[in-house]
Amino acid sequence: MAPKTARARRLGIALRTHREAAGLTLEAAADEINSTRSTLSRYENAQTLVSPATVRALLISYGVGPADIAAAVQLAKDARKPGWWVSYSYLLDQRTIDFIALEAEATGIANFEPSVVPGLLQTADYIRGVMRGGPHTLTDEQVEQRVQLRLDRQQRLSGAEPPILDAIIDEGALLRPVGDRSVMSGQLQHLLKMAELPNVTVQVIPLAAGYHRGTRGSLHILEFADPEDPIIASVETVAGQMVLDRPGDLRTCAKIMEHLRTVALSPAASRDQLLRLLNER
C-alpha cells in the first residue's frame, strides 16, 4: 500500500470535489472509466495511487477545464515520486510510514511528548537508548538502522526551507534517564542548541503544572504549505502511530495543543529550566 503523502491526499480531495461538483455518485463516476466504486473510493481516500492517465480520464468525464486537469495530472505524477524514506519502508509498519511521509512534506510541526524527548530533537545516543528499551527485541544492526532513519528525519530542521517546529516537552521526560548520565547531559545540551535555530521553539511543561490535558500521551499536529491541505494530527498508541484527519478529532487535538502551550513555560524560561537540569546532572 502506498503511503498517504500530502500530495496524494490533496489529489484525492480534488478528485472527490470535482466528482461531487459534476453531480456524480461513486458508482456513476466509476462506470465512466470502466472501474469499480471501491477502486474510485480508494483513489479519493489516497489509499491507492492513481495514474495520471486515470486522473485525466476522470476529470474529462467530470467536465473539468484544461487548467485544472493539467494541475491534477501533475499532482498525480508528483505523488508517485518515491520519498527518501522509501529505503527504510521494510523497517516500519504502514501507519508509521504514512506519518513519516506526511511529516516530510509538512511546513509546520507541533509536537508534545510526555515521556521522551521529541524524536526530531533526539541525539543518536538517546535514540539508541529508546530503541533498546522499546517493545521489540532488536539486534544491534536493527537499532542502528532505526537510529539512522530518525537522524535522516531530522535533516530538514537545518536544511533549506526548514519546517517550523514547536516542541513541547513534559519535564518528566527530561528527568527520566535514557542511557547513562553522559547520554542525558548530551541530550539536554542538544536541546539547548536546537532551540537556538530560528525555526525551532522548545517549551517545557514543569512538574508543578500538575495534571494537564497532555498527560495521557504524545501528540503531533502537521500543517502544510498548500491551503487545500488540511492539517493532520497524530497520536501515539500502544499499537503504534495513529493518523487523525476527521474535523472533530482535529479540533480536539488543536485545543489540546493550545492548552499545552499555555501551561508550558515560555521559550526563555524553558531554556533556563534546561540549563538548571543540565547543571544538576
Helices and strands as residue ranges (DSSP letters): H 6-21, H 26-32, H 37-44, H 52-61, H 66-79, G 84-91, H 94-103, E 108-113, G 119-121, H 124-132, H 140-154, G 155-158, E 164-170, H 171-175, H 181-194, E 200-205, G 207-209, E 219-223, E 232-237, E 240-244, H 247-263, H 267-279
